[in-house]
Amino acid sequence: MHEPRISIAPEDPRQPEVRRLIDLSDAYMQALYPPDSNHLAAAEVLAVPDAVFLVARRDAEVIGSIAFRLIAPDHAEMKRMFVRADARGYGLGRRLLDAPEEMARRRQIAHISLETGIRQAEAIGLYRAAGYLECPPFAGYAPDPLSLFMTKYL
C-alpha cells in the first residue's frame, strides 16, 4: 500500500468535484449557524481574477479547500477553509492555511483577515496557533454574536 500523496494547488472552484466539496462545507455551516450568520462565498465569487482558490487532493481525490481574495491592495480575506471529515486530524488544515499565506507574501499582501463562527473551536484553535488575532469586523461585515473576526500581519 502506498502513502497517499497530498497536493495543494490553485484550481477552478466551479469544477463539479470541487462544487461537491463546497456543498459539504455549506451543509456543515448551515447545521451550525442560522442563515444571517453564514457568510458563504459562492464558487463564482471565488473564480474571479482577484481571488485564489486552492484545492487539497489526496492522490486525485478532493479533500479540502481554502481561498483568499483581495479586499484592498495590501489586504486579503480568507474564505472557504474546509477539510472533509474523513481527512481531518492529519495536519491538512495547517498546510491549507500556510499555502495562501505564502502566496500572499509573494504578492506583497501585508495582512489576511477572516471571519469564522464561534462554534468552530478546532478552526479557531488552528487560526490562533498560526498567529491570527481577534480584530473588529472588516470589509463590510457587521458585528455578529456568532462571528469571530481575526487577522494576521504577514
C-alpha positions in Angstrom: 0.0 0.0 0.0 1.4 3.4 -0.9 1.4 6.5 1.2 -1.3 8.9 -0.2 0.2 12.0 -1.9 -1.3 15.3 -0.7 -1.2 18.2 -3.1 -2.4 21.8 -2.7 -2.8 23.9 -5.8 -4.9 26.6 -7.4 -7.9 25.2 -9.2 -11.2 26.5 -10.6 -13.8 26.3 -7.8 -16.6 25.7 -10.4 -15.4 22.1 -11.2 -18.1 19.5 -10.3 -16.0 17.7 -7.8 -14.9 20.9 -6.1 -18.5 22.1 -6.0 -19.4 18.9 -4.2 -16.8 19.8 -1.5 -18.3 23.3 -1.3 -21.7 21.8 -0.9 -20.4 19.7 2.0 -18.9 22.8 3.5 -22.2 24.7 3.1 -24.2 21.9 4.7 -21.8 21.8 7.7 -22.1 25.6 8.2 -25.8 25.6 7.8 -26.1 22.9 10.5 -24.1 25.2 12.9 -25.5 28.7 12.1 -28.6 30.5 11.1 -28.7 31.9 7.5 -27.9 35.5 8.7 -24.7 34.3 10.3 -23.4 32.3 7.3 -21.1 34.3 5.1 -20.5 31.7 2.4 -18.8 32.8 -0.8 -20.2 31.1 -3.9 -17.8 29.3 -6.3 -18.4 32.1 -8.9 -17.3 34.8 -6.5 -14.0 32.9 -5.9 -13.4 32.3 -9.6 -12.5 35.9 -10.3 -9.0 37.3 -11.0 -8.6 38.9 -7.6 -9.2 35.6 -5.8 -7.2 32.4 -5.5 -9.0 29.1 -4.8 -6.7 26.3 -3.6 -7.8 22.6 -3.6 -6.2 19.9 -1.5 -6.2 16.5 -3.1 -5.2 13.1 -1.7 -3.9 11.4 -4.8 -6.6 12.7 -7.2 -9.5 13.0 -4.6 -10.6 16.4 -3.5 -10.4 16.6 0.4 -10.1 20.2 1.3 -10.1 23.8 0.1 -9.1 27.4 1.1 -9.4 30.6 -0.8 -8.4 34.2 -0.5 -9.5 37.3 -2.3 -8.2 40.9 -2.3 -10.3 43.4 -0.3 -7.6 46.1 -0.6 -4.3 46.3 -2.4 -2.4 45.0 0.7 -5.2 43.2 2.5 -6.8 39.8 1.6 -9.7 37.9 3.1 -9.5 34.2 3.7 -12.6 32.2 2.6 -13.8 28.6 2.2 -11.3 26.9 4.6 -12.7 23.3 4.8 -11.4 19.8 5.2 -13.6 16.8 4.6 -14.5 15.0 7.8 -12.6 11.8 6.8 -9.4 13.8 6.1 -9.3 15.7 9.4 -6.7 15.1 12.1 -3.7 14.8 9.8 -2.4 18.4 9.8 -4.1 19.3 6.5 -5.8 22.4 7.9 -2.4 23.9 8.8 -1.0 23.0 5.4 -4.0 24.7 3.8 -3.6 27.8 5.9 0.1 28.1 5.1 -0.4 27.9 1.3 -2.3 31.1 0.8 -0.2 33.0 3.3 2.9 32.1 1.3 1.1 33.3 -1.9 0.0 36.5 -0.2 3.6 37.2 0.9 4.8 36.8 -2.7 2.2 39.3 -3.8 3.2 41.8 -1.1 -0.1 41.5 0.7 0.5 42.8 4.2 -2.3 41.0 6.1 -5.0 38.5 5.8 -8.3 38.6 7.7 -11.0 36.1 8.2 -14.5 35.6 9.6 -15.2 32.3 11.4 -18.0 31.1 13.6 -17.8 30.8 17.3 -19.0 27.2 17.2 -15.9 26.0 15.4 -13.4 25.5 18.2 -11.0 23.5 16.1 -10.8 26.2 13.4 -10.4 28.9 16.0 -7.6 27.0 17.7 -5.8 26.5 14.3 -6.1 30.2 13.5 -4.8 31.3 16.9 -1.9 28.8 16.7 -1.0 30.2 13.3 -0.8 33.7 14.7 -4.3 35.1 13.9 -5.6 37.6 16.4 -9.1 38.8 17.0 -10.0 42.1 15.3 -13.1 44.2 14.6 -15.4 43.4 11.7 -13.8 44.3 8.4 -14.7 44.8 4.7 -18.4 45.5 5.3 -19.1 42.8 7.8 -21.5 43.8 10.6 -20.9 42.7 14.2 -22.5 39.3 14.8 -22.5 37.5 18.1 -21.9 34.2 16.3 -18.9 35.5 14.3 -15.3 35.9 15.3 -13.1 38.2 13.2 -9.4 37.6 13.0 -6.4 39.0 11.2 -2.7 38.2 10.8 0.1 40.5 9.6 2.4 38.6 7.4 
